[in-house]
């Protein structure tokens, strides 16, 4: 969300909406409160004041508090003011701790923040930010996340990180973000307050941040600085524009440099915004296709401190692994030695431990069973002498555990056009299809029945609430709020057995969230049901 200066916006919110498709902006309620705009905002509302009909989030003046030491408004006054001007997402007056502060100071600041967070609940109307503070001290960030996370807030910004960003101190930042994420409720979006440089966005998203705001596009433009995902450049140092945005493609640095100052700033503001939005689009596409790790591993190479900070994720492998999908739309790419830091590397070690002993040397995962050489994430071009029965058994164990080794024993194999295993039948009943994309099995209801018989409760089960059972039986998706139990060892995009509370099999499908998310979410599909029991028994 671009930061809008309510007094004078270089690019108006209307232009942002029309030219950049901006859906949400953030502005500072304290600046409005203090200025001649106050009466106008109270009369017309903040949307009309800014001439923007998207979502308007407001900040409370905490940033001014950090910068100037004190401000002239109380917590109650600024919350009530944000309510009165019709802010969509308001912010209470938290205390941002400066990075140089001692532990005692940070603890004192946090006490006040928590007190104000409690007070804010009383005046809250609509959505509100519950900002997490605690300075550079991880025990305080943990404490703050736990306390504020339990309150009735809608978004959790991680506050006071701008000084780290400005100094390129990414290592403490990664620790702060992951500590907060570990202890904040998984169903609430996290906003990294003040982060908007395209260099850091992909990594911050990987760490679990959902929202960003920044005035960088305009502040950097005023300093003749040109934003790119590989760092900042000075306009004066550019011979070419390394960008394909609408403003850069029609000119060159030499021409721009000769423009009057306000036009240079206009030009750079626009480019900086395009560079930021383009990076966000790349990140969203990478999430869609499952290549976010690869994107981040290419971005961290653009600054030595960023590269160094990537090592921190190794401390949080267990936590991050829980949210890492089991399979992806695109293959697994090795980009360098840090690829081995990905949490999936730890997961596969435990999953392949029970597969057969015939192994090959994989550049990322080490000794990998030959039977998995065509399965995500182990794909290799090497060809091995192995029977189809062994391949099927290996995939079953990797996918469903060692108790499922015999799942497809003595089934009939149908081959695809390339000669690879495609379908598995028992008599004339289809049990499973081996998906070519990732070399994993997709179960039919009959296949799921066999798996259900082999695995004891609660393995691979997602248990539906009584209310949802009739819908699942018909093959309808199971929503997260109707799940009463889920096997915590399941991972997103795995095959899941949907059962009722007597462990009767109702359906089979693909898990769409991690178990932690299923337990916490009130909205959204938990299991995309492929087939319900009624479709099979009353076709
Ligand atoms: Zn550009």
Boltz pocket constraint, residues with backbone or C-beta under 6 A from the ligand:
constraints:
  - pocket:
      binder: B
      contacts: [[A, 241], [A, 243], [A, 244], [A, 245], [A, 246], [A, 247], [A, 248], [A, 249], [A, 271], [A, 272], [A, 274], [A, 275]]
      max_distance: 6.0
